Amino acid sequence: MNSYDAIVVGGGIIGSAVAFRLAQEKLRVVLIDEQTPGREASWAAAGMLSPAPENPNSIPLVPLGRASLALYPDFIAELHEITGRHVGFRRDGTIEVLFSSGDERELSTLVALHHGLGLA
């Protein structure tokens, strides 16, 4: 019977990163996922990491998002050094598609919120 120090449920970006760090600490880790790892939420979100809030209720998370984004390039460089593989990390931004005139007003409000928080 196998035994582990940690079981990580979910093989997306977050679960895989957690399992990776635990293994670096010499813990015996098993990573399980019901589907193909990396093909659920991480696939849908394309691994996007953004400190920009989607609505005013998310403003308290902005400092955490900024800190996470600041750490991410070093994490990606470490993964590349260890594996020799590029993960495709880019800082290209996002595209918003507007379907009605109300969407344009909502997007303008969101852009003003982001600028007010010092986000590009």
VEXGUVEX-770938 format. One line per 10 residues: number of its first residue (from 1); for each residue x, y, z of C-alpha. Coordinates in steps of 0.05 Angstrom, whole numbers, plus 5000, padded with zeros to 4 digits. Each point is the difference from the previous one (the first is absolute). Example, Ala and Ser with C-alpha at 12.3 -4.5 7.8 and 13.67 -1.06 7.14 Angstrom:
<atoms>
1	5246/4910/5156 | 5027/5069/4987
</atoms>
This chain:
<atoms>
1	5000/5000/5000 | 5027/5068/4981 | 5003/5055/5051 | 5010/5074/4989 | 5015/5061/5041 | 4951/5042/4959 | 4944/4988/4950 | 4986/5057/4953 | 4932/4998/4966 | 4998/5037/4934
11	5054/4997/4947 | 4993/5071/4973 | 5050/5055/5007 | 4988/5012/5074 | 4996/4927/5020 | 5062/4983/4960 | 5039/5059/5029 | 4980/4979/5071 | 5021/4928/4986 | 5066/5024/4969
21	5017/5043/5061 | 4982/4944/5049 | 5044/4951/4961 | 5057/5051/5003 | 4994/4995/5075 | 5012/4925/4994 | 4928/4981/5015 | 4970/4940/4966 | 4944/5030/4959 | 4945/4971/4957
31	4963/5046/4952 | 4932/4976/4978 | 4950/5028/4951 | 4934/4972/4975 | 5015/5025/4929 | 5063/5011/4960 | 5046/5044/5042 | 5001/5072/4977 | 4936/4993/4958 | 4947/5029/5046
41	5001/5069/5032 | 5073/5012/4980 | 4983/4984/4928 | 4939/5045/5000 | 5037/5059/5032 | 5063/4987/4960 | 5041/5008/5063 | 4983/5074/5004 | 5026/5034/5062 | 4975/5071/5008
51	4998/5048/5059 | 4943/5038/4966 | 4933/4992/5034 | 4940/4980/4958 | 4954/5041/5044 | 5004/5047/5061 | 4988/4942/5048 | 5067/4970/4980 | 5041/5062/5018 | 5025/4970/5066
61	5034/4945/4959 | 5042/5050/4959 | 5061/4999/5047 | 5001/4924/4999 | 4994/5000/4924 | 5057/5050/4993 | 5044/4960/5046 | 4984/4935/4963 | 5014/5031/4932 | 5066/5029/5026
71	5023/4930/5022 | 4977/4963/4939 | 5057/5016/4951 | 5051/4972/5049 | 4958/4937/5009 | 4995/4992/4924 | 5076/5009/4993 | 5011/4947/5054 | 4954/4951/4964 | 5038/5013/4935
81	5067/4989/5035 | 4978/4935/5031 | 4962/4971/4941 | 5032/5033/4940 | 4930/5014/4974 | 4967/5067/4984 | 4930/5007/5028 | 4978/5056/4954 | 4994/5054/5052 | 4984/5067/4968
91	4979/5069/5024 | 4955/5018/4941 | 4938/5023/5037 | 4929/4979/4983 | 4947/5012/4947 | 4930/5022/5020 | 4944/4989/4949 | 4942/5049/5004 | 4931/4977/4977 | 4957/5060/5017
101	5006/5074/5016 | 4988/4984/5074 | 5062/4956/4999 | 5042/5059/4977 | 4977/5042/5059 | 5014/4942/5048 | 5069/4990/4970 | 5015/5074/5006 | 4981/4998/5074 | 5045/4939/5010
111	5059/5033/4964 | 4991/5062/5044 | 5000/4955/5062 | 5064/4967/4977 | 5034/5066/4985 | 4978/5026/5068 | 5035/4941/5032 | 5064/5015/4960 | 4990/4941/4952 | 5014/5007/4926
</atoms>
